[in-house]
């Protein structure tokens, strides 16, 4: 299932990503060579946009803004790998993550949530997994 339409209310807000090992984390260079890396610590980003496909929200986009974090200043694209409809508050889901200097877009080569269904622009490029993305507690 995709992201719930209720996530649109999170636009402009800061959410927290909790990375997890999943299938592992990699950093790619301009020659598309991957280097394995340790799972990064939690980080925050501001929700700026959503990607839609076939009438569903399939990804959330935003910029990481956390001074000192390896991903600070990069564009985040989070593709839910859900078992339930995700809302960032009670149903947190899990995600394939892409972080690049330029905003991600759907490639059309694979359907979401396949990790190759999105591409960003520029390097470094990081790909990994998150066990949750959540809004701050109210």
Secondary structure as UniProt FT lines:
FT   HELIX           5..10
FT   TURN            11..12
FT   STRAND          14..20
FT   TURN            22..23
FT   STRAND          25..28
FT   TURN            30..31
FT   STRAND          34..37
FT   STRAND          43..53
FT   TURN            54..55
FT   STRAND          56..64
FT   TURN            67..68
FT   TURN            70..73
FT   STRAND          75..80
FT   STRAND          95..100
FT   STRAND          102..106
FT   TURN            112..113
FT   HELIX           115..117
FT   STRAND          118..121
FT   STRAND          125..135
//
